[in-house]
Amino acid sequence: MQPPVQSTDPVADLRGAGAGPGTLVGVAVTDIGGLGLAVGGSSFWYAGEPGPVISRVVEALRPRLVWWSASHAEPLVRAGLRAVASWDVTAVHRLLHGGFDDDPAVVWATTHGLDPTARPRVGQLDLLDGSFAHGPDDDPLDAGDPVRPDGYLRPSWARAGPPDPVAAAGWAAVALTTATRQHGALGDLPDPRPAPGDPPLPLLTAWSESAAELLAVELGVVGLPLDRATAAELIGDRVGPPDPAGAAAARTARDAAVHALLPGGGDGGAQAFDLRNPAQVKELLARVGIDVPDTRSWRLEPFRSVHPVVPALLEWRKTERIATTYGWAWLERHVGADGRLRGAWTGCDGAGGRMTASAGLHNLPAELRPAVAAEPGHVLVRADLGQVEPRVLAAVAGDAAFAAATVAADLYAPVAARLGCDRPTAKVAVLAAMYGQTSGAAGEALRGLERAYPVAMSYLRAADESGRAGRELRTYGGRTLRMWQLAEPVDPGALAGRGRFARNAVVQGAAAELFKMWAVSVRAALPAGAEVVMCLHDELLVHARREDATDVESILHDALDRTGARWAAGSGVRFVADVATLGRWSDKT
């Protein structure tokens, strides 16, 4: 690796080294300021503020920025970087190889054909003499090259990253080298679309996954607008005042409201049941003639009309969840003085591929959604993909008959007509097929689906069989889905569970890839001042100036049309979204 060169004009230096639109340019930022840049066989270090430099580079050259992880780009996002073409080495590694690993040493070794389990580690224990071995290749401060003579990354570099701008240039160069190899590996994957295009779908997935990781960083910085006064009112109404005595009194009162509905509730005997203990709740239900294998809420829903204790218990759980997870402490910990709810986001959960967030952002109860409100002069534009997983199934399976059903705004209506049943039964059948349910009414409806849409059903069955056999799968966009090993002797129930996971993962994972490709396309097209503030499974929430609402609605629709046409090229599948402008997230559309 050539020694890095100091740069006083990164735009000119990168252009001179061959950077231009779409060129991969390695980037690494240090904690002390400054950054490293790499393109081709050249690397540069710069000692100034990194944010303005990267903005100039992006504006002048339009490259694809390469970093080990978008999380390292947070200083650039805080400095104003938005919606750029990028390559996230860690995200692409997970796409190619599955799993959750984010250790640069593992990513480097895997990409370079080295055994990742044999990678050197800082302070490895010498098992012969019980001491810790520190060789000359372990010290990042004494070694200018992050790569050891044996080809592995120096372990301290992989653990800590670059300590200064000179080292950052080397770190940017090895990220670029890794990205280049990943690019080649993606090129070996097939393009599954009926009408393959250029670039191929696996490469498009890598680009959108990388952009989604950068969007995840932006979501954490920007935050979700929250009306603190409304949130406090909603929490107070549910769980009582924030002082310990008031909280204890409210807890006792909500327990008593459930106990009072039991036989003998008035004499105090019912209070012996601890509503926070599932075994005791099961016993409580048995007392009123309800026998269930577990006490999950979805399991209890069908018994609402059997006894009044069931709806009371379900309502109690909603309040208890707010009290324990979304109460006063949550409000103080996660909502800033600017009225923004912030948590850490990730672009992929590692299994299904969905975006996830901390601070309760992904599980915010419906009871608290009225607190999510646009700021003065602004609106929330919500877009919710309609029946996305069945539509994705039609595309990934290549089922022309099922694709024809997606032309309708309500996919279940033509499916019901083809099966000769009502819409609710058709919906149950499709969902059962994707989630592996085969008993009861769902099993009967599934037999109709097998006859009507044999190609889609065969696709799901093949995924199920691969899962049961423990074989790795790939999503439509190219993500590896690892199967876990089962202990001997193999439990038939565990085998079935692995099959259900596989059949759902190939659909849910592909749907997540489509969603993220749409989300990052929307983000790139938004007018100044508009922000994506929530990515919730199949739903996007954009905060925008009131005068831009109509334009944002059009962007959401247009981006979905373009994304669908590109992602599912040649499939004939139509994707739809319900788009509405709101003042609060809870507003009716």
N, C-alpha and C positions, 0 to 999 in steps of 0.2 A: 504494500500500500504506500503510495507516494506521500511524503510529508505535506500537511496542509499549508496553504498560503494565506497570509493575512490579506483581508480585503477592506478597502475603503469605499468601494462602489460595487456592492453585490450584484446589482442588476447588470452592469457592464461585464463583470467577471463571469457570471453565469451565462450570459449571452455569448461571450467569447468562447466558453467551453461547450457550446452547442445546445443550451437550453432554449426551448421555445414552447409553443402550445402543445400541451399533452405530454411533454417530456417529464420523466421521473426525476425529481430533485429531492435528495435527502435533506431533512431538516432535524436539528436537535437543539434544544434550548437548555441553558444551564440555570441553576437556582440563583446564581449571582449576577445574571444579566449576560447579554451576548448570546451568540448562537453559532452553530456550524452548518455549513451547506455543502452539498456534494452533487455533482452531475458527471456522468461518464466516468473518466478516471481521475477527475480533479476534485479537490475539496478545499474549502475556504473557511476561515474563521473571522468573525466580526465581533468587535467589543462593545458596540453601541446597543441601544434599546432594540430588542428583537421585533416588537410589534410593528412599528412603522416600516422597518426593513422588509418584513414579509409582505406587508400590504403593497409596497412598491413593486416587489418581485411579482406578486400575483397580477397586479394591474398591468405591468409592462410585458410579462412573458407568458402568462396563462399556463404555467406548468402544472403537473400533478404532484402535490407535495407528499413526500414519503416520511413517515415517522414510525417509531416502534409502536407507539400507542397514542391515540388521540388524547388520552388523559394527560400526556406530556405537553400537549398544545394548549392547555388551559390558560397559561399566561397570554398567549396570542389571542385567544377568544376574548379574554377580559380586556385586551387592548383594541378590540373591534373587529377581529377576523371573523368572517361569516361565509358560509356556503361556498367553499372552494373545492376544486377537484383534489382528491387526496387518495393516499394509499396507506392503510393502517396495517402494518406488518403483523401485529398480533391478531387482529380480526381476520385477516386472510389465512393465517396459520390455522385458526379454529375452523374456518370454512373448509380448508383442505383436509384437515386431520381430525376434526371433531374435538370434543372435550372442552375443558376450561383453562388449559395451561396458558399463562401469560409470562412465563419466565423467558427473557430474551436468550438465555443460554440454551434452553430446550428448543426454542424456535430456530435459532441459528444451527444447532446440531442437526435437527431433523431436516432442515432445508438443504444442508450440505452433505447429507448422507452419512452423518456420524451417529454413533450410538448415544442418544440423549442421556441414558442412565449412567454412562461412563464419563459425563462431563465433570471437569474439576470444580471443586467448591472451595470457598475461602475457609481456611482453618480446618481442613479435613482431618479427622482423627486417624492417627497412625495406629492401626490395630496391633502392630508388633511391639511398640513400646509405650502405648497409651498417651503419647504426646500429640500436639497439634502441629501438622507440617505446614510450613509457609515457604514455598519455593519462590524464586525470583520472578516467576511468571504470575504470581498471585497479587502483586502490588501495582495498582493502577497508576499511582503517582510516579513510579519509576519507569513505567513502560509507556511509550508513546503510541504503540499500536494495540488496539483492543483485541487483536487476534493473536493467540499463542502460536508457537512454531508447530504444534501438533494439530492445528486447525480449529481448536475450540476457542470460544470467547474466554478472555480472562475473567475469572469469576467475580472479582470485585467490580469490574465494569458492568457486568450483567446485573449485579445486585444494586449498585448505587447510581449508575449512569455517569455522564461526563461532569467532572468537577469544574471545568473552565472552558472558555470558548475554543481553545486549541483542541482539547479532548473532544469537544462537541463536534468538531469537524470530522474526527475519526469515527465517532458514534454515528453521525449522519451517513458516512460512507458505508459502514457495515449494514446499516438499515437499507440503504439503496441496493447493495449487493444482494441482500436477502430478498428484497422486493422483486428484483430482476429475475431471480431464480423462481420465485413464486409465480411470476407472470408466465414463465415457461411451463410450469406444472399445470397451471390453469388451461393453457393451450392444448394440453393433452386430454382434457376432459371433453366429452361429446357435447354438442349443442342439441338439446332434446326437442327444440321447437319444430313443428311441422314445416315452418319456413325459416330455417336458420339464417341469421344475419351477421353482419360485421359491425361491432365486435360480437363474438360469441357470447351466449348467455352466462357461462361461468365467469367470464371477465366482467360483464355488466354487474353480476352479483357482487364480485369483489369491490367494484367501484362504489356500489350503493351501500354495501356493508361498511365500508370505510367512511363514507359520508354520514351514515347513521351514527357511527361512533363519535364523529365530530359534532353532529346534532345533539347527541347525548350530553356532551360537555356543555354545549350552549344552553340546553334545557336546565342544567344544574346551575349555570351562571345567571340566566334570565329569571327563572322561577315562575310559578303559577300565581296570577293575581288573586288575592284573597281579601275579602271585606272582613277585617278583624272583628268589627263590632257585631256583624251578623254571625260570624263564627262563634263568638263568645256567647251571644244570646242562644244559639242553637245548642251549644254544649251545656250551658247553664240550665236550659229547659229540660234537658235529658238527664243530667247527672248531678245537678245541684250546684251550689256555690263552690269556689275553689278552696275554701278553708277546710281543714281536715274534719272538723266536727260536722260541717254541713255535708261533706262528701259521705261521711259515715251514716248520717241520718238518711240521705237519699238512697244509699245502698240498702239499708234496712227496709225502707219503704218499697223499693222495687222488688225485693225478695218477697215481702209480705203480700204484694199484689198477686203473685203466682201461688203462694202457699194457701191463700184464702179460697182458691177455687178447688182445692182438693177436699175429698171427704174428711170431715173432722178438722178442716182448716181452722175453724173458729176456736177449737179447744187447745190449739198450740201444738198438737201432735205432728201436723204437717211440716212444721218448722224444722223438724229433725232432718229433712231432706236438704242436702247441700246442692244448690243449683249449679255450682261450679264443678261438681264431680259427676262425670258422665255415667258412672256405674249407678250412682244414687238417682240421677235423672231417669235412667232406664227403669229403676225400681219404682220411681214415682209414677211413670207412665203406666207401668203394669198395674198399679193400684187402681187406675181408672179404665182398665181393660184394653190398653194399647200395648201390644207385644211387638217390639222392633229389634232387629239385630244390633243396631247402634242408634245414636241420638243425633246424627247429623241433621242439619236444618232441612236439606232437600228430602231426607227420609221422612221427616215429620210433616212436611207440607200437605200430603194427601189426607192427613188426619185432622185438619183444621176444623172440620164440621163434626168430628166424632165427640170431642169434649172441649169445653171452653179453656181448659188449661193449656191446650196445644198452641192456639194463637197467642195466649198470654206469655207462654214460654218463648215463642219465637220473637215476640216484641221485646221481651226481657233481654234476649241475646243481643239484639241490635243496640239497646241502650248500654248493656254491659261492655260491648265492644268499643263503643264511643268512650265510656268511662276509663277503660284500661288501655286503649291504644290511641284514641283521638281526643283525649281530655285536655285539661288545662295545661299539663306539662308538655304535651305535644304542641299546643298552640304557642307556648313560650319558646320552646326549643327550636322549632322549624320555621316559624313565620317571622321574617325580619321586620325592622322598623319601617321599611318601604312597603309593607303589606304583601310581600311575595313569599309564597311557600316554596321552600327549596329542599331538594334531596339529591342524592347521588344517582345518576342514571348510567345505565350500560346499554349498548346497542344490541346485545344478544345475551339471552339467558343460558346459552350453551347447549341446550337440548332442542327445544322447539324453535329457537331462534328469535323469540320475541324480545322487544325492548322492555326493560324493567327499571324500577326506581325504588329508592328507599323513602323514608319519612312518610310512608303510607300513601304516596301519590297514586300508586296503581290500584289501591283498594279503598279509596275514599268513599265512605258510606253515602248512599243516596240522600240520607238525612242531612248531610253537611254540604251537599252540592250547591244549595242556595248561597253559600258563602263565597263560592268561586264567581267573581263578578268582574266585569270590565271596569277599567279605570275611567275617570271623567273624560268625555270626548272620544271614547273608544268603544268597541264592541268585541264580542267573542263570536267568531265564525266557526261553527262546528260542522265537521264532515264525518259521516259514519258509513263505512263500506257496507253495502247490502248483501247479505247471504254470501259472504266472500269465500268461505271454505268450500261449499258445494260448487261454486263457480270455478274455484281453483282446481278442484277434483276433475271437473270436465276438461280443463286445459291440460293438466299433467298426465291424465290417463289417455288423452287423445280420443275421447269418446264423442263421435260426431253427433249422435242422437242426444246425448246429455248436453253438449254444447248448444244445440238448437234450443233447448229449454232456457238457456241463459239469455236469450234475446229478450225475453219477457222481463218486465220490471220486478215481478214476483215470480221467481224461478219455480216455487212449489206449485203454482197453479197448473202449468203445462205438465209437470211431473205427475200431479194428481190425475189429470185427464188421461195420461198415457197408462197409468196404473189402474184406472177405473175406480178410484177411491176419493175420499174427501181430502181437502188440503192438510188438516192436522195429521192425518194418517201418512200422507206423503212426506211431510216434514219429519215425522218420527222415523220413517223408513230411511231417509237420507242420513239423518244424524246417527241413527243406529249403525249404519254401514260404516261411517267414518270413525265411530267410537267403539266398534266391536261388540255392540249389544246384539244378542241373538235370541233371547228368550221372549216369551209372551207375545204381545201384539206386534212388537218390533220384529220378532223372528218371522211372523206371518207376512208382514209388509216387505221384509227383505227378499222373500222369494219372488215377489212381484218385481222388485228392482233387478234381480238376477236375470229375469226374462226381458225386461225393458231396456236395461243398460248393461249388457254383459261385459263390455270393454272396461268401464269404470269399476265394476264389481271385481273383475279379474285383477285389475291393478291393485286394489285394496287387499285382495286375497293373497297376492304374491308378496306384498309387504308384510302381511301377517305371518306368512310361512317363513320369510327370511328372518323376522324377529324371533319367532319360536326357535329357529335353528341357530340363533346367535350370530348371524351374518350382518356385517355392516351394510348400511344403505346410504344412498345419496338422495338429497332432495332434488327437485326439478332444477333449481338454480346451482346445484353442485356442492351443497354442504354435506359433509360426512356425518352420518348418524351412527354413533357407536352403540353396540348392544352389550349389556353387562352380562357377566358370567353367572351361572347358577350353580349352587352347591349340589353335590351328589349325596343321596339320590335326588333326582330332579322332581320337584313338586309339579304336578300337572297344572295346578292353579298359577304357579309362577310362570310356566311356559305360556299359558294363555295371556297372562298379564303382559309379558314381553311382546307377544303378538299384537295385543291391543295397542300398546305403546307405538309399535312400528307403523301400524296402519294409520294411526292418527298423526304421527310425526311427519310422515311424508306429505300429508295435506297441510297440517298446521305450520310446518316448517316452510313449505312453499308459500303459503299465505303470508307468513311473516316477511318473507323476502319481497313479495309483491308490495306489501304495505310499506316497507322501508324504502323501496325504490320510488314509490309514490310520494312518501313524506319528504324525502330529500329533494325530489323534483319540485314539490311545492315550495320548500324552503328557499331554493335557489331563485324562484320566480317572484317571491313576495316583494311588494314595494317597500321603500325605506320606512322604518318605523313599525312594520308588521313583524310579529314573532310567532313561531310555533311554540306554544307553552305547554302542550300535553300531547303525548302519543300513547293512547290507551288501547292496546290490542288492535282493534280495527277502526279506531276513532282518532281523528286529529282535531285539535283545538288551536285556533289562531287568534291572537290578540292584535287588533288593528285599529287604526283611526276610523272613526265613523264614516268619513267621506270615502274611505277605501273599501268599504264592505262589499259593494257590488263587484269590484275588481277582484277581490280575494275569493269571492264565491266562484267567479269564472275561472280563476287560476286553479282552484281545487278540482273543478270538473274537467278542465282542459288537461291538467297534469295526469288525471286518472285515465283519460282517453289515450293520451300518448304512452303512458306507462303500460296500460293493458295491451295496446297494439304492438309494443316492443317486446314485452315480457312473454306474451302468449301469441307471438306472431304465427299466423296461419291456422290457429285453432278455431277461429270463429266464435270465441267466448267473449261475452260482453260483461264488463264490470260496471257497477252502478254505485252511487253514493247519495245519501240523503244529506243535503247541505242547507244550513239555516244560520241566520244572523240573530244573536241573542244578547241580552244584557247580562244574564246570569246563566251558568251552566244548566241549572235546573229548569229554565224556562221551557214551556211547551213550544214545539215547532209548528 
